[in-house]
Amino acid sequence: MPKALPQIGEKFKGAVQKTEQEKKIAQLQAEVEQLRIKQAPELENELQLLREKLRNHSGEVEIELELIDPNPNQPRQTITVESIQAKARLLRKHGQITPIILVAQKNGRYILLDGQLRTEGAKLLGWKSIRAVIVPMPKDLTQSSLITFLGFEDLNPLDKAEAIVQELNKATELDLEEISTVLATVLKRIERDGKSKELTKLVALDLEQQKLGLETLNVIGEEQSLFLGLLELGLNPASVKSNLLPMLSLPDDLKKAIRHNGLKGAHALALATLSAKALDTDEGKAQKERTKITEKVLAENLTVPETRELIKQVKAKYLTTTKSESKEVKSIIQKISSLSETSLIHASTEQLQELKTLLQKKLVEIENLSQQ
């Protein structure tokens, strides 16, 4: 039976609150998460005001960097040396403008909830400590972390897709294939009924309104649990199906380019069409073509339309090099096949040597052509 998804605003209700001050901190932290879900244009301004309130109520403190542990459920699986260096340069020039957010542990250490790049940048600069705000432990650290990061544009689509699927799996017990199947089935049904716009509108509503809306769209049971999971994270289910889940099926060379070279998701999906099947070749050649085009896309900072045009040219090259069956070659193949052992026995030594030399030469030519 799928587990009911927790409501964001109730994340901290289970925390042990000993004082009114601690309750206020939990309330403010919940507001931070709500803002990240909305992803409104004024998001960062509102977050700054909430950070100020957090600082006023709990007080910023200097925490030794060696006492900070990474979040085990960190959605950002990719953090490049370049991004850390860039953050370190900003810290050196402007100092630490905003505090990181930590969760205190019983052993005197802290879990990093928000501020991974600032923390790594500070370490690179040789800082011993960093300014932080301490907040209570959320009921669901995994979901809290994911919501925090969904508001950041620099979280690459592959990391985002993996984190979202992990969260949905925990909430519904569906695996990736089942999630994809349910999404596709329900979205197709909603589209057929002409109610896609009604589904999109649900993203901005509260939980009860989302439930009623989904029931109106005849999305119930296991399907509803899945869709509520996406809506609670502020995600449009149709967009997740089209733009995020396909990230998980990309070939390894494109995943690597996303994680380490900054390849954008839309570019990666386009490049994935350069498959062995599409090019009518083997996987090794297809990967070689993808790698070459990917490098060009990154080096020249091509747009998605420009990337698609380049891909079109590559496909056209492979199609034009595919020749129709040669009648002459077919005839030669038949003649060679008809050479019996008796015919070869009665041939002279010179003839056999000439035939062997000729066949070896043609094999080299055939090999060269197959590698082009």
C-alpha positions, 0 to 999 in steps of 0.5 A: 500500500503506498505511503501517504505523502507528508505535507510540507507545512507539517514537516517540523510538527514532530520535532521536540520543541522545548521553547517558543523560540525553537517553535518559531525557528521551525516555522520560519524554516518551513516557510523557506521550504514553501518559498522554494516550492513556489519558485516565485520571481521574488524567491531570493528576496523572500528567502533573505528576509526569512534568513534575517528572521532566523538569524534574529531568533536563533543567532548566527554562529561560527561553526568549525568546518571540520564539524560539518558533515555532508547531507547523506541524502544530498540531491546534488551528486555533481559538484565540479572543481570549477564550481567550487573555485568560482564560489571560492573567488566570490567568497574571497572578494565579497566575503560570506554574504549569507549563512549556511543552514545546519541541523545539529546532531546529538554528537556535537556535529552538524548536517549541512542542509543548505550551503554546499558550495559555500562550505566547499569554497570556504575549505578551498580558501583555508577557512577554519569556520563559517557562519551558520544558522542552526535549525531543528531536524526536519521530520523528513531530511531527504524531502527537505533537502530536495525541496531546498535544492529544487529552487536552484537553477544550477542543480543539473537535470540528471541529479534532479531526476535521480533525487525526484525518483528516489523521493517518489520511490520512498513515498509510493514504493514504485520503481523507475519503470513503474513511475514512468508507466503510470505517468505516461498512462495518466497523462495520456488519459488526461490529454485525451479528455482535454484537461491538461490545463486543469492538471497544470493549475494544481501545482499552485494549490494547497494539498487538499485542493490538489487531492480534490482536483486529482479526483476530478481528473479521475486520478485516484489510488496509487496514481494519485499518490504519485501525482501528489508527490510531484505536485507537493514538490512544485513540479508539473507531472507532464514536464517531469515525464518529458524533460526529467525522466528521460535523463535517466535513460541517457547513454553514459557518455552524455550523463558524464557530459552533464555531470562534468562538462555542464551539458544542458538537459535539452542538448543531451536529449537531442544528442541521444538521438544519435543512437546506433539504431538511428545511424544504422551502425554499431554502438562504438561508432555512435558513441564516437559521433555523439562525443565529437558533436557534444564537444562541438556543442560545448566548445561553441556554446550552441543553442538547442536548435543549432544542436538539432541542425548539427545532428540532422547533418550527421544523420544525413551523412550516414544515410547518404553513405548507405548504398543500395545492394550491388549486383556486381558484388552479389555476383562475385560473392556467388562465384566465390561461394561456388568454388569447390574444393575440387576446383581449388585442388586442380588449380596451379600453385601460381593460381592459388597464390594469385587468388590468395593475394587478391582476396587478402587485398580485397579484405583490407579494402573492405575493412577500410571501408567499414571503418569510414 
